[in-house]
Amino acid sequence: MIDPKKPDTVAARAGGGFDAGSGGVVPPLQPSTTFVRDADYNLVAPENSYGRDNNDQVRLAEEILTNLEGGEDSLLFSSGMAAISTLIGTLDRGETLLLQKGIYWGTTHWVRGFCEKREIRLVEVDTSNSDELAAAIGSEKPRMVFVETPSNPWLRTTNIRHAADCCKKAGSLLVVDATAATPVLMQPLALGADIVMHSATKAINGHSDVLAGCLTTGNKTSPIWLAVQEARHGAGAILSAYAAWLLIRGMRTLPLRVRQMSSNAMSVAQYLGDHEAIEAVWYPGLENDPGHDVAKSQMPNGFGYLLSFLAKGGKEPALTFCRHLTGIHRATSLGGTESLVEHRHTVEGHLTGCPDNLIRMSVGIEDVDDLIGELEAALSKV
Ligand SMILES: *Cc1c(COP(=O)(O)O)cnc(C)c1O
């Protein structure tokens, strides 16, 4: 059911009023994996049969996400990669997948291996380049186009409306991984995407304590959606009831957190952009960012919580900076209340061509003066 309320209201009351039995304003946790039938062998609660198909918490969290996303239906998975692999796993032998270049490495790595085994033609394109995108979709007529915007860790912006127009002409499905934006800042379905994907492990849950992935569609009777539904049901990559319950709790503060993170990220990007030890800052909120104008039109209320910056002088100064951070953790992942930095080259650079002086930062909800103070102290050691 689509609630017409604004996102802050939907989130703040997420799941509330659900428990008619106890009167609780938060939903109860029902972890049962199986559900009873009466003496006539009818399910006592017709929507619940076995926990791999569905459960109350998952359904409720999906409803909230559908609502925030302005979609028709959502499916939650046990991780972001479970959502992506289930979706892309619906492609058939011989079909073509167009994948954005330079996105989340886990996606690229899995998709390459899968396409090779399944004999799916994989075309990798810099989709932030509108001409390149249009030419590739026009000539390849792919079954599916998968973009990530803003992209991780390059922070490239893809014009979703333009991509959707190209896809419509070519008969392709457009999927947008909007993890770095969240439904609070960007709604890809309204811009013409067919399916929006999130690693809910990141800002949607927001507390670095749940792994989850989500897909939302604008058309719940489309063949792709029915195939995805069937695949989750059959292959079983559903979110656990506990994780869904925590996710609902996390989503109650989603708009509030995202606004603070996004505003902090903007201040941090501006601070780093003016610093003499920094060669470049990649953040779509900066006016000199190549994706700024497009980002401004598709993310009018903020540019997200993720940014990357390049230390002057190469790998050593970058690692020296990381070594001297106090408070801001050195850790992978993003979207938590706490800020994290990651030297991606150490983790994946030899595989992906990530510059060895690049530091990715997920900006949290801390006091921005404290954050900048910690960055300043570490930069003074470089
Ligand atoms: C983390 C991430 C994923 C994968 O999600 P998991 O929940 O870690 O499986 C996919 N896309 C992006 C952009 C991510 O940051």
PDBQT file of the ligand as one rigid body, heavy atoms in Angstrom, charges set to zero:
ROOT
HETATM    1  C1  LIG A 401      28.481  -2.195  -1.004  1.00  0.00    +0.000 C 
HETATM    2  C2  LIG A 401      27.935  -1.984  -2.342  1.00  0.00    +0.000 A 
HETATM    3  C3  LIG A 401      27.302  -3.029  -3.048  1.00  0.00    +0.000 A 
HETATM    4  C4  LIG A 401      27.215  -4.440  -2.495  1.00  0.00    +0.000 C 
HETATM    5  O1  LIG A 401      26.411  -4.513  -1.389  1.00  0.00    +0.000 OA
HETATM    6  P1  LIG A 401      26.628  -5.566  -0.173  1.00  0.00    +0.000 P 
HETATM    7  O2  LIG A 401      25.495  -5.247   0.731  1.00  0.00    +0.000 OA
HETATM    8  O3  LIG A 401      27.988  -5.283   0.394  1.00  0.00    +0.000 OA
HETATM    9  O4  LIG A 401      26.540  -6.928  -0.764  1.00  0.00    +0.000 OA
HETATM   10  C5  LIG A 401      26.773  -2.744  -4.293  1.00  0.00    +0.000 A 
HETATM   11  N1  LIG A 401      26.868  -1.514  -4.835  1.00  0.00    +0.000 NA
HETATM   12  C6  LIG A 401      27.466  -0.495  -4.189  1.00  0.00    +0.000 A 
HETATM   13  C7  LIG A 401      27.517   0.846  -4.835  1.00  0.00    +0.000 C 
HETATM   14  C8  LIG A 401      28.031  -0.692  -2.927  1.00  0.00    +0.000 A 
HETATM   15  O5  LIG A 401      28.635   0.322  -2.297  1.00  0.00    +0.000 OA
ENDROOT
TORSDOF 0
